[in-house]
Amino acid sequence: MNTESRKHMSMKDMPAEFFLPPQSNAALWAETVKLVVGCLVFLVILGIAVALTQGIVISV
């Protein structure tokens, strides 16, 4: 077991490159698509969890 305390990393400790936008327009679109898909997946999973816990029946 690791008994050392974890060091809290603040935003000031991160490299400046972490906060910069992608260099090309294609890379920016790729990142945007990943974020949108991730949000949609999260919403679908959240909807399924709510439907299962509330007893909502969805028939197709």
PDB file of N, H, CA, C and O in Angstrom:
ATOM      1  N   MET A   1       0.841  -1.177   0.000  1.00  0.00           N
ATOM      2  CA  MET A   1       0.000   0.000   0.000  1.00  0.00           C
ATOM      3  C   MET A   1       0.886   1.239   0.000  1.00  0.00           C
ATOM      4  O   MET A   1       1.859   1.314   0.751  1.00  0.00           O
ATOM      5  N   ASN A   2       0.555   2.183  -0.821  1.00  0.00           N
ATOM      6  H   ASN A   2      -0.235   2.122  -1.431  1.00  0.00           H
ATOM      7  CA  ASN A   2       1.317   3.414  -0.919  1.00  0.00           C
ATOM      8  C   ASN A   2       0.871   4.368   0.182  1.00  0.00           C
ATOM      9  O   ASN A   2      -0.280   4.804   0.205  1.00  0.00           O
ATOM     10  N   THR A   3       1.782   4.689   1.091  1.00  0.00           N
ATOM     11  H   THR A   3       2.717   4.335   1.073  1.00  0.00           H
ATOM     12  CA  THR A   3       1.425   5.551   2.214  1.00  0.00           C
ATOM     13  C   THR A   3       1.752   7.011   1.959  1.00  0.00           C
ATOM     14  O   THR A   3       1.440   7.874   2.780  1.00  0.00           O
ATOM     15  N   GLU A   4       2.382   7.290   0.821  1.00  0.00           N
ATOM     16  H   GLU A   4       2.636   6.589   0.155  1.00  0.00           H
ATOM     17  CA  GLU A   4       2.709   8.680   0.512  1.00  0.00           C
ATOM     18  C   GLU A   4       1.433   9.442   0.190  1.00  0.00           C
ATOM     19  O   GLU A   4       0.515   8.912  -0.437  1.00  0.00           O
ATOM     20  N   SER A   5       1.392  10.693   0.630  1.00  0.00           N
ATOM     21  H   SER A   5       2.138  11.124   1.139  1.00  0.00           H
ATOM     22  CA  SER A   5       0.212  11.504   0.329  1.00  0.00           C
ATOM     23  C   SER A   5       0.262  11.943  -1.126  1.00  0.00           C
ATOM     24  O   SER A   5       1.325  12.232  -1.677  1.00  0.00           O
ATOM     25  N   ARG A   6      -0.908  11.985  -1.724  1.00  0.00           N
ATOM     26  H   ARG A   6      -1.771  11.751  -1.277  1.00  0.00           H
ATOM     27  CA  ARG A   6      -0.972  12.403  -3.119  1.00  0.00           C
ATOM     28  C   ARG A   6      -0.791  13.908  -3.210  1.00  0.00           C
ATOM     29  O   ARG A   6      -1.316  14.662  -2.391  1.00  0.00           O
ATOM     30  N   LYS A   7      -0.051  14.326  -4.201  1.00  0.00           N
ATOM     31  H   LYS A   7       0.376  13.713  -4.866  1.00  0.00           H
ATOM     32  CA  LYS A   7       0.172  15.750  -4.403  1.00  0.00           C
ATOM     33  C   LYS A   7      -0.956  16.292  -5.266  1.00  0.00           C
ATOM     34  O   LYS A   7      -1.230  15.771  -6.347  1.00  0.00           O
ATOM     35  N   HIS A   8      -1.601  17.333  -4.782  1.00  0.00           N
ATOM     36  H   HIS A   8      -1.378  17.755  -3.903  1.00  0.00           H
ATOM     37  CA  HIS A   8      -2.689  17.956  -5.540  1.00  0.00           C
ATOM     38  C   HIS A   8      -2.082  18.787  -6.658  1.00  0.00           C
ATOM     39  O   HIS A   8      -1.245  19.656  -6.413  1.00  0.00           O
ATOM     40  N   MET A   9      -2.507  18.516  -7.885  1.00  0.00           N
ATOM     41  H   MET A   9      -3.186  17.810  -8.084  1.00  0.00           H
ATOM     42  CA  MET A   9      -1.987  19.254  -9.023  1.00  0.00           C
ATOM     43  C   MET A   9      -2.935  20.401  -9.338  1.00  0.00           C
ATOM     44  O   MET A   9      -4.110  20.179  -9.632  1.00  0.00           O
ATOM     45  N   SER A  10      -2.433  21.604  -9.279  1.00  0.00           N
ATOM     46  H   SER A  10      -1.479  21.784  -9.040  1.00  0.00           H
ATOM     47  CA  SER A  10      -3.275  22.754  -9.581  1.00  0.00           C
ATOM     48  C   SER A  10      -3.132  23.115 -11.055  1.00  0.00           C
ATOM     49  O   SER A  10      -2.268  22.589 -11.757  1.00  0.00           O
ATOM     50  N   MET A  11      -3.982  24.008 -11.504  1.00  0.00           N
ATOM     51  H   MET A  11      -4.684  24.436 -10.933  1.00  0.00           H
ATOM     52  CA  MET A  11      -3.935  24.432 -12.903  1.00  0.00           C
ATOM     53  C   MET A  11      -2.622  25.135 -13.216  1.00  0.00           C
ATOM     54  O   MET A  11      -2.159  25.103 -14.356  1.00  0.00           O
ATOM     55  N   LYS A  12      -2.028  25.761 -12.230  1.00  0.00           N
ATOM     56  H   LYS A  12      -2.404  25.787 -11.303  1.00  0.00           H
ATOM     57  CA  LYS A  12      -0.767  26.473 -12.441  1.00  0.00           C
ATOM     58  C   LYS A  12       0.377  25.514 -12.728  1.00  0.00           C
ATOM     59  O   LYS A  12       1.371  25.899 -13.345  1.00  0.00           O
ATOM     60  N   ASP A  13       0.245  24.258 -12.282  1.00  0.00           N
ATOM     61  H   ASP A  13      -0.562  23.945 -11.781  1.00  0.00           H
ATOM     62  CA  ASP A  13       1.299  23.269 -12.496  1.00  0.00           C
ATOM     63  C   ASP A  13       1.224  22.610 -13.869  1.00  0.00           C
ATOM     64  O   ASP A  13       2.174  21.948 -14.287  1.00  0.00           O
ATOM     65  N   MET A  14       0.114  22.781 -14.569  1.00  0.00           N
ATOM     66  H   MET A  14      -0.657  23.319 -14.229  1.00  0.00           H
ATOM     67  CA  MET A  14      -0.054  22.151 -15.878  1.00  0.00           C
ATOM     68  C   MET A  14       0.685  22.956 -16.947  1.00  0.00           C
ATOM     69  O   MET A  14       0.816  24.175 -16.834  1.00  0.00           O
ATOM     70  N   PRO A  15       1.166  22.268 -17.984  1.00  0.00           N
ATOM     71  CA  PRO A  15       1.854  22.991 -19.055  1.00  0.00           C
ATOM     72  C   PRO A  15       0.876  23.856 -19.845  1.00  0.00           C
ATOM     73  O   PRO A  15      -0.315  23.556 -19.916  1.00  0.00           O
ATOM     74  N   ALA A  16       1.387  24.919 -20.428  1.00  0.00           N
ATOM     75  H   ALA A  16       2.355  25.163 -20.370  1.00  0.00           H
ATOM     76  CA  ALA A  16       0.542  25.856 -21.174  1.00  0.00           C
ATOM     77  C   ALA A  16      -0.112  25.179 -22.373  1.00  0.00           C
ATOM     78  O   ALA A  16      -1.208  25.567 -22.777  1.00  0.00           O
ATOM     79  N   GLU A  17       0.544  24.174 -22.947  1.00  0.00           N
ATOM     80  H   GLU A  17       1.435  23.859 -22.619  1.00  0.00           H
ATOM     81  CA  GLU A  17       0.003  23.489 -24.118  1.00  0.00           C
ATOM     82  C   GLU A  17      -1.318  22.798 -23.811  1.00  0.00           C
ATOM     83  O   GLU A  17      -2.117  22.563 -24.718  1.00  0.00           O
ATOM     84  N   PHE A  18      -1.554  22.472 -22.559  1.00  0.00           N
ATOM     85  H   PHE A  18      -0.905  22.662 -21.823  1.00  0.00           H
ATOM     86  CA  PHE A  18      -2.790  21.802 -22.164  1.00  0.00           C
ATOM     87  C   PHE A  18      -4.009  22.680 -22.425  1.00  0.00           C
ATOM     88  O   PHE A  18      -5.089  22.164 -22.716  1.00  0.00           O
ATOM     89  N   PHE A  19      -3.854  23.984 -22.328  1.00  0.00           N
ATOM     90  H   PHE A  19      -2.977  24.403 -22.092  1.00  0.00           H
ATOM     91  CA  PHE A  19      -4.972  24.908 -22.438  1.00  0.00           C
ATOM     92  C   PHE A  19      -5.151  25.486 -23.839  1.00  0.00           C
ATOM     93  O   PHE A  19      -6.122  26.198 -24.092  1.00  0.00           O
ATOM     94  N   LEU A  20      -4.238  25.191 -24.741  1.00  0.00           N
ATOM     95  H   LEU A  20      -3.449  24.613 -24.535  1.00  0.00           H
ATOM     96  CA  LEU A  20      -4.316  25.739 -26.092  1.00  0.00           C
ATOM     97  C   LEU A  20      -5.286  24.932 -26.945  1.00  0.00           C
ATOM     98  O   LEU A  20      -5.412  23.722 -26.759  1.00  0.00           O
ATOM     99  N   PRO A  21      -5.973  25.589 -27.880  1.00  0.00           N
ATOM    100  CA  PRO A  21      -6.853  24.847 -28.790  1.00  0.00           C
ATOM    101  C   PRO A  21      -6.026  24.053 -29.794  1.00  0.00           C
ATOM    102  O   PRO A  21      -4.833  24.311 -29.953  1.00  0.00           O
ATOM    103  N   PRO A  22      -6.644  23.093 -30.471  1.00  0.00           N
ATOM    104  CA  PRO A  22      -5.918  22.327 -31.496  1.00  0.00           C
ATOM    105  C   PRO A  22      -5.359  23.249 -32.578  1.00  0.00           C
ATOM    106  O   PRO A  22      -5.905  24.319 -32.844  1.00  0.00           O
ATOM    107  N   GLN A  23      -4.272  22.819 -33.188  1.00  0.00           N
ATOM    108  H   GLN A  23      -3.827  21.949 -32.972  1.00  0.00           H
ATOM    109  CA  GLN A  23      -3.574  23.664 -34.151  1.00  0.00           C
ATOM    110  C   GLN A  23      -4.309  23.810 -35.479  1.00  0.00           C
ATOM    111  O   GLN A  23      -4.255  24.872 -36.098  1.00  0.00           O
ATOM    112  N   SER A  24      -4.989  22.765 -35.921  1.00  0.00           N
ATOM    113  H   SER A  24      -5.032  21.902 -35.418  1.00  0.00           H
ATOM    114  CA  SER A  24      -5.642  22.825 -37.230  1.00  0.00           C
ATOM    115  C   SER A  24      -7.157  22.801 -37.074  1.00  0.00           C
ATOM    116  O   SER A  24      -7.691  22.415 -36.035  1.00  0.00           O
ATOM    117  N   ASN A  25      -7.822  23.222 -38.125  1.00  0.00           N
ATOM    118  H   ASN A  25      -7.388  23.536 -38.970  1.00  0.00           H
ATOM    119  CA  ASN A  25      -9.282  23.230 -38.131  1.00  0.00           C
ATOM    120  C   ASN A  25      -9.825  21.801 -38.078  1.00  0.00           C
ATOM    121  O   ASN A  25     -10.841  21.544 -37.432  1.00  0.00           O
ATOM    122  N   ALA A  26      -9.151  20.880 -38.753  1.00  0.00           N
ATOM    123  H   ALA A  26      -8.326  21.088 -39.277  1.00  0.00           H
ATOM    124  CA  ALA A  26      -9.589  19.479 -38.744  1.00  0.00           C
ATOM    125  C   ALA A  26      -9.478  18.885 -37.339  1.00  0.00           C
ATOM    126  O   ALA A  26     -10.356  18.136 -36.911  1.00  0.00           O
ATOM    127  N   ALA A  27      -8.417  19.213 -36.631  1.00  0.00           N
ATOM    128  H   ALA A  27      -7.703  19.821 -36.979  1.00  0.00           H
ATOM    129  CA  ALA A  27      -8.251  18.707 -35.266  1.00  0.00           C
ATOM    130  C   ALA A  27      -9.307  19.301 -34.341  1.00  0.00           C
ATOM    131  O   ALA A  27      -9.789  18.628 -33.429  1.00  0.00           O
ATOM    132  N   LEU A  28      -9.665  20.554 -34.576  1.00  0.00           N
ATOM    133  H   LEU A  28      -9.274  21.100 -35.317  1.00  0.00           H
ATOM    134  CA  LEU A  28     -10.710  21.188 -33.771  1.00  0.00           C
ATOM    135  C   LEU A  28     -12.052  20.510 -34.009  1.00  0.00           C
ATOM    136  O   LEU A  28     -12.803  20.272 -33.064  1.00  0.00           O
ATOM    137  N   TRP A  29     -12.361  20.196 -35.275  1.00  0.00           N
ATOM    138  H   TRP A  29     -11.750  20.390 -36.043  1.00  0.00           H
ATOM    139  CA  TRP A  29     -13.614  19.498 -35.583  1.00  0.00           C
ATOM    140  C   TRP A  29     -13.624  18.100 -34.990  1.00  0.00           C
ATOM    141  O   TRP A  29     -14.650  17.640 -34.490  1.00  0.00           O
ATOM    142  N   ALA A  30     -12.483  17.421 -35.045  1.00  0.00           N
ATOM    143  H   ALA A  30     -11.649  17.794 -35.452  1.00  0.00           H
ATOM    144  CA  ALA A  30     -12.399  16.071 -34.475  1.00  0.00           C
ATOM    145  C   ALA A  30     -12.658  16.109 -32.971  1.00  0.00           C
ATOM    146  O   ALA A  30     -13.364  15.252 -32.439  1.00  0.00           O
ATOM    147  N   GLU A  31     -12.095  17.091 -32.293  1.00  0.00           N
ATOM    148  H   GLU A  31     -11.522  17.787 -32.725  1.00  0.00           H
ATOM    149  CA  GLU A  31     -12.312  17.212 -30.851  1.00  0.00           C
ATOM    150  C   GLU A  31     -13.763  17.577 -30.550  1.00  0.00           C
ATOM    151  O   GLU A  31     -14.338  17.091 -29.576  1.00  0.00           O
ATOM    152  N   THR A  32     -14.351  18.427 -31.378  1.00  0.00           N
ATOM    153  H   THR A  32     -13.884  18.823 -32.169  1.00  0.00           H
ATOM    154  CA  THR A  32     -15.752  18.809 -31.194  1.00  0.00           C
ATOM    155  C   THR A  32     -16.668  17.602 -31.357  1.00  0.00           C
ATOM    156  O   THR A  32     -17.598  17.415 -30.573  1.00  0.00           O
ATOM    157  N   VAL A  33     -16.409  16.787 -32.372  1.00  0.00           N
ATOM    158  H   VAL A  33     -15.654  16.939 -33.009  1.00  0.00           H
ATOM    159  CA  VAL A  33     -17.222  15.588 -32.604  1.00  0.00           C
ATOM    160  C   VAL A  33     -17.100  14.627 -31.423  1.00  0.00           C
ATOM    161  O   VAL A  33     -18.097  14.054 -30.984  1.00  0.00           O
ATOM    162  N   LYS A  34     -15.886  14.449 -30.911  1.00  0.00           N
ATOM    163  H   LYS A  34     -15.076  14.915 -31.268  1.00  0.00           H
ATOM    164  CA  LYS A  34     -15.691  13.569 -29.754  1.00  0.00           C
ATOM    165  C   LYS A  34     -16.475  14.074 -28.543  1.00  0.00           C
ATOM    166  O   LYS A  34     -17.087  13.281 -27.826  1.00  0.00           O
ATOM    167  N   LEU A  35     -16.461  15.377 -28.313  1.00  0.00           N
ATOM    168  H   LEU A  35     -15.964  16.021 -28.895  1.00  0.00           H
ATOM    169  CA  LEU A  35     -17.189  15.938 -27.175  1.00  0.00           C
ATOM    170  C   LEU A  35     -18.694  15.769 -27.334  1.00  0.00           C
ATOM    171  O   LEU A  35     -19.384  15.431 -26.372  1.00  0.00           O
ATOM    172  N   VAL A  36     -19.211  16.002 -28.543  1.00  0.00           N
ATOM    173  H   VAL A  36     -18.651  16.276 -29.324  1.00  0.00           H
ATOM    174  CA  VAL A  36     -20.652  15.864 -28.784  1.00  0.00           C
ATOM    175  C   VAL A  36     -21.080  14.409 -28.624  1.00  0.00           C
ATOM    176  O   VAL A  36     -22.103  14.128 -27.998  1.00  0.00           O
ATOM    177  N   VAL A  37     -20.309  13.488 -29.183  1.00  0.00           N
ATOM    178  H   VAL A  37     -19.479  13.716 -29.691  1.00  0.00           H
ATOM    179  CA  VAL A  37     -20.632  12.064 -29.057  1.00  0.00           C
ATOM    180  C   VAL A  37     -20.579  11.638 -27.592  1.00  0.00           C
ATOM    181  O   VAL A  37     -21.439  10.889 -27.129  1.00  0.00           O
ATOM    182  N   GLY A  38     -19.580  12.110 -26.869  1.00  0.00           N
ATOM    183  H   GLY A  38     -18.881  12.718 -27.244  1.00  0.00           H
ATOM    184  CA  GLY A  38     -19.484  11.791 -25.447  1.00  0.00           C
ATOM    185  C   GLY A  38     -20.681  12.300 -24.661  1.00  0.00           C
ATOM    186  O   GLY A  38     -21.187  11.605 -23.780  1.00  0.00           O
ATOM    187  N   CYS A  39     -21.138  13.510 -24.975  1.00  0.00           N
ATOM    188  H   CYS A  39     -20.726  14.074 -25.691  1.00  0.00           H
ATOM    189  CA  CYS A  39     -22.318  14.067 -24.301  1.00  0.00           C
ATOM    190  C   CYS A  39     -23.567  13.252 -24.622  1.00  0.00           C
ATOM    191  O   CYS A  39     -24.376  12.974 -23.736  1.00  0.00           O
ATOM    192  N   LEU A  40     -23.724  12.869 -25.887  1.00  0.00           N
ATOM    193  H   LEU A  40     -23.067  13.094 -26.606  1.00  0.00           H
ATOM    194  CA  LEU A  40     -24.894  12.082 -26.271  1.00  0.00           C
ATOM    195  C   LEU A  40     -24.894  10.712 -25.594  1.00  0.00           C
ATOM    196  O   LEU A  40     -25.938  10.239 -25.144  1.00  0.00           O
ATOM    197  N   VAL A  41     -23.733  10.081 -25.524  1.00  0.00           N
ATOM    198  H   VAL A  41     -22.885  10.466 -25.889  1.00  0.00           H
ATOM    199  CA  VAL A  41     -23.633   8.783 -24.853  1.00  0.00           C
ATOM    200  C   VAL A  41     -23.992   8.932 -23.376  1.00  0.00           C
ATOM    201  O   VAL A  41     -24.698   8.091 -22.819  1.00  0.00           O
ATOM    202  N   PHE A  42     -23.510   9.995 -22.747  1.00  0.00           N
ATOM    203  H   PHE A  42     -22.936  10.678 -23.199  1.00  0.00           H
ATOM    204  CA  PHE A  42     -23.835  10.240 -21.341  1.00  0.00           C
ATOM    205  C   PHE A  42     -25.335  10.413 -21.151  1.00  0.00           C
ATOM    206  O   PHE A  42     -25.908   9.860 -20.213  1.00  0.00           O
ATOM    207  N   LEU A  43     -25.979  11.177 -22.034  1.00  0.00           N
ATOM    208  H   LEU A  43     -25.514  11.627 -22.796  1.00  0.00           H
ATOM    209  CA  LEU A  43     -27.417  11.398 -21.916  1.00  0.00           C
ATOM    210  C   LEU A  43     -28.208  10.110 -22.119  1.00  0.00           C
ATOM    211  O   LEU A  43     -29.202   9.879 -21.430  1.00  0.00           O
ATOM    212  N   VAL A  44     -27.779   9.274 -23.054  1.00  0.00           N
ATOM    213  H   VAL A  44     -26.971   9.462 -23.614  1.00  0.00           H
ATOM    214  CA  VAL A  44     -28.466   8.000 -23.285  1.00  0.00           C
ATOM    215  C   VAL A  44     -28.329   7.103 -22.059  1.00  0.00           C
ATOM    216  O   VAL A  44     -29.305   6.494 -21.621  1.00  0.00           O
ATOM    217  N   ILE A  45     -27.125   7.019 -21.507  1.00  0.00           N
ATOM    218  H   ILE A  45     -26.332   7.513 -21.863  1.00  0.00           H
ATOM    219  CA  ILE A  45     -26.915   6.198 -20.312  1.00  0.00           C
ATOM    220  C   ILE A  45     -27.733   6.739 -19.146  1.00  0.00           C
ATOM    221  O   ILE A  45     -28.319   5.965 -18.390  1.00  0.00           O
ATOM    222  N   LEU A  46     -27.779   8.048 -18.996  1.00  0.00           N
ATOM    223  H   LEU A  46     -27.303   8.677 -19.611  1.00  0.00           H
ATOM    224  CA  LEU A  46     -28.574   8.654 -17.936  1.00  0.00           C
ATOM    225  C   LEU A  46     -30.056   8.365 -18.134  1.00  0.00           C
ATOM    226  O   LEU A  46     -30.764   8.070 -17.170  1.00  0.00           O
ATOM    227  N   GLY A  47     -30.532   8.447 -19.373  1.00  0.00           N
ATOM    228  H   GLY A  47     -29.957   8.686 -20.156  1.00  0.00           H
ATOM    229  CA  GLY A  47     -31.929   8.136 -19.668  1.00  0.00           C
ATOM    230  C   GLY A  47     -32.270   6.693 -19.374  1.00  0.00           C
ATOM    231  O   GLY A  47     -33.344   6.403 -18.846  1.00  0.00           O
ATOM    232  N   ILE A  48     -31.370   5.783 -19.707  1.00  0.00           N
ATOM    233  H   ILE A  48     -30.497   6.018 -20.136  1.00  0.00           H
ATOM    234  CA  ILE A  48     -31.596   4.361 -19.419  1.00  0.00           C
ATOM    235  C   ILE A  48     -31.643   4.133 -17.913  1.00  0.00           C
ATOM    236  O   ILE A  48     -32.497   3.396 -17.419  1.00  0.00           O
ATOM    237  N   ALA A  49     -30.731   4.762 -17.189  1.00  0.00           N
ATOM    238  H   ALA A  49     -30.038   5.361 -17.591  1.00  0.00           H
ATOM    239  CA  ALA A  49     -30.715   4.598 -15.732  1.00  0.00           C
ATOM    240  C   ALA A  49     -32.001   5.122 -15.109  1.00  0.00           C
ATOM    241  O   ALA A  49     -32.553   4.493 -14.206  1.00  0.00           O
ATOM    242  N   VAL A  50     -32.479   6.261 -15.577  1.00  0.00           N
ATOM    243  H   VAL A  50     -32.031   6.773 -16.310  1.00  0.00           H
ATOM    244  CA  VAL A  50     -33.725   6.823 -15.045  1.00  0.00           C
ATOM    245  C   VAL A  50     -34.900   5.917 -15.387  1.00  0.00           C
ATOM    246  O   VAL A  50     -35.755   5.656 -14.541  1.00  0.00           O
ATOM    247  N   ALA A  51     -34.941   5.435 -16.638  1.00  0.00           N
ATOM    248  H   ALA A  51     -34.246   5.647 -17.325  1.00  0.00           H
ATOM    249  CA  ALA A  51     -36.044   4.568 -17.051  1.00  0.00           C
ATOM    250  C   ALA A  51     -36.071   3.282 -16.227  1.00  0.00           C
ATOM    251  O   ALA A  51     -37.144   2.811 -15.849  1.00  0.00           O
ATOM    252  N   LEU A  52     -34.909   2.718 -15.950  1.00  0.00           N
ATOM    253  H   LEU A  52     -34.038   3.101 -16.258  1.00  0.00           H
ATOM    254  CA  LEU A  52     -34.853   1.477 -15.180  1.00  0.00           C
ATOM    255  C   LEU A  52     -35.218   1.695 -13.716  1.00  0.00           C
ATOM    256  O   LEU A  52     -35.879   0.852 -13.110  1.00  0.00           O
ATOM    257  N   THR A  53     -34.796   2.808 -13.151  1.00  0.00           N
ATOM    258  H   THR A  53     -34.258   3.492 -13.643  1.00  0.00           H
ATOM    259  CA  THR A  53     -35.062   3.032 -11.731  1.00  0.00           C
ATOM    260  C   THR A  53     -36.475   3.531 -11.472  1.00  0.00           C
ATOM    261  O   THR A  53     -36.990   3.359 -10.367  1.00  0.00           O
ATOM    262  N   GLN A  54     -37.113   4.144 -12.459  1.00  0.00           N
ATOM    263  H   GLN A  54     -36.695   4.284 -13.356  1.00  0.00           H
ATOM    264  CA  GLN A  54     -38.462   4.676 -12.268  1.00  0.00           C
ATOM    265  C   GLN A  54     -39.538   3.722 -12.767  1.00  0.00           C
ATOM    266  O   GLN A  54     -40.727   4.012 -12.633  1.00  0.00           O
ATOM    267  N   GLY A  55     -39.144   2.600 -13.333  1.00  0.00           N
ATOM    268  H   GLY A  55     -38.178   2.365 -13.441  1.00  0.00           H
ATOM    269  CA  GLY A  55     -40.113   1.627 -13.821  1.00  0.00           C
ATOM    270  C   GLY A  55     -40.782   2.043 -15.116  1.00  0.00           C
ATOM    271  O   GLY A  55     -41.894   1.602 -15.406  1.00  0.00           O
ATOM    272  N   ILE A  56     -40.128   2.878 -15.896  1.00  0.00           N
ATOM    273  H   ILE A  56     -39.225   3.237 -15.661  1.00  0.00           H
ATOM    274  CA  ILE A  56     -40.678   3.320 -17.177  1.00  0.00           C
ATOM    275  C   ILE A  56     -40.426   2.224 -18.206  1.00  0.00           C
ATOM    276  O   ILE A  56     -39.303   1.738 -18.341  1.00  0.00           O
ATOM    277  N   VAL A  57     -41.472   1.838 -18.928  1.00  0.00           N
ATOM    278  H   VAL A  57     -42.384   2.232 -18.818  1.00  0.00           H
ATOM    279  CA  VAL A  57     -41.348   0.794 -19.942  1.00  0.00           C
ATOM    280  C   VAL A  57     -41.373   1.455 -21.309  1.00  0.00           C
ATOM    281  O   VAL A  57     -42.304   2.189 -21.638  1.00  0.00           O
ATOM    282  N   ILE A  58     -40.343   1.191 -22.100  1.00  0.00           N
ATOM    283  H   ILE A  58     -39.586   0.595 -21.832  1.00  0.00           H
ATOM    284  CA  ILE A  58     -40.258   1.734 -23.455  1.00  0.00           C
ATOM    285  C   ILE A  58     -40.422   0.573 -24.416  1.00  0.00           C
ATOM    286  O   ILE A  58     -39.610  -0.352 -24.421  1.00  0.00           O
ATOM    287  N   SER A  59     -41.470   0.618 -25.230  1.00  0.00           N
ATOM    288  H   SER A  59     -42.129   1.370 -25.226  1.00  0.00           H
ATOM    289  CA  SER A  59     -41.691  -0.449 -26.208  1.00  0.00           C
ATOM    290  C   SER A  59     -41.447   0.099 -27.600  1.00  0.00           C
ATOM    291  O   SER A  59     -41.843   1.217 -27.930  1.00  0.00           O
ATOM    292  N   VAL A  60     -40.786  -0.713 -28.408  1.00  0.00           N
ATOM    293  H   VAL A  60     -40.464  -1.621 -28.140  1.00  0.00           H
ATOM    294  CA  VAL A  60     -40.439  -0.284 -29.765  1.00  0.00           C
ATOM    295  C   VAL A  60     -41.309  -0.995 -30.757  1.00  0.00           C
ATOM    296  O   VAL A  60     -41.179  -0.777 -31.961  1.00  0.00           O
TER     297      VAL A  60
END
